[in-house]
Amino acid sequence: MEYKLEDIETFLAVVEAGSVSAGALRLNLAKSVVSERVTRLERALGATLLHRSAQGVTPTDRGVDFYQRSRTVLEQLDAAAESVTEDEGTLAGLLRIAAPMSFGARWLGPALFPLLRAHPQLSVALDLDDRRVDLLAGGYDLGIRSGRLADSSLVAKRLARTRVIVCASPEYLQRHGSPATLEELARHATIGYSLIPADQSWQFEPARKGGEPRTVTTKCRIVINNGDAMREAAIAGLGLVVLPSFIVADALRAGTLVNAAPALRPLGAAVWAMYPHTRHPSRKVRAIIEHLRRAFRDGELWEEGLPG
């Protein structure tokens, strides 16, 4: 029985991505190459591993068993390779990270680059997209997310806290006034985030200790799928926006945005590092999580100089 490691890795990628095309995109290979590798593996094993259809691929019973055993073996192989360099304190290999566009470009990249300079054998594939991707299906080692947690299928490690602030341009507030209550806020034009449920509800801290969070449904004049673009719409005077401090910090310092409702405090949030329950974190994943925790200083990195 002769088979190649690259064929097994390709098969795993196809199963996790759900189709040959998606697997090819993930591996940065031609679809024909991926298809040939899987066929070659099936031929070497003498077994059909995938059911193929126009909708994609699903593993056969034998394919499921081979996938589970192979994934475990490859993770052990990665751990063994890492242990070779452990004594030297060197990180090596490829790490695939998914992160939101705004946070990734402004804060995550600059925090990661010094680590990459210090570890020349470490490679990172950083995918920036505000949509929440399936980390397991996409083959990601790590996901960076902000907000409040809802997905119990992932292990979450908090990297930093972040405030959420109701912001507006000084010019907008001069024309329309600052909302002092949730009822007043509900009458303002707002800038919504299109990647959340359509009702565009904003949540605020309880009126009294131990109470339930307060919710207000906003009237969106414009909805956008990116935090940076939402900030710019607010700077242009199109309405109120609620955003984490890591997106609006620079604008608040510059005075192009101000805290529009100091008496109203949105529920706080956090930045998280997440990985699937099914995968034991590799040494490089653990090292990057700890590196980012130190770099972000529990949110002080973007909170410095902001009014309380």
Buried (B, 14 or more C-beta within 10 A) or exposed (E): EEBEEBBBBBBBBBBBBBBBBBBBBBBEBEBEEBBBBBEBBBEBBEBEBBEEEEEBBBBBEBBEEBBEEBBEEBBEEBEEEBEEBEEEEBBBBEBBBBBBBBBBBBBBBEBBEEBBEEBEEBEBBBBBEBEBEBBBBBBBBBBBBBBEEEEEEBBBBEBBBBBBBBBBBBEBBEEBEBBEEBEBBBEBBBBBBBBEEEEBEBBBBEEEEEEEEBEBEBBBBBBBBBBBBBBBBBBBBBBBBBBBBBBBBBBBEEEBBBBBBEEBBBBBBBBBBBBBEEBBBBBBBBBBBEBBBEBBEBBEBBBEEBEE
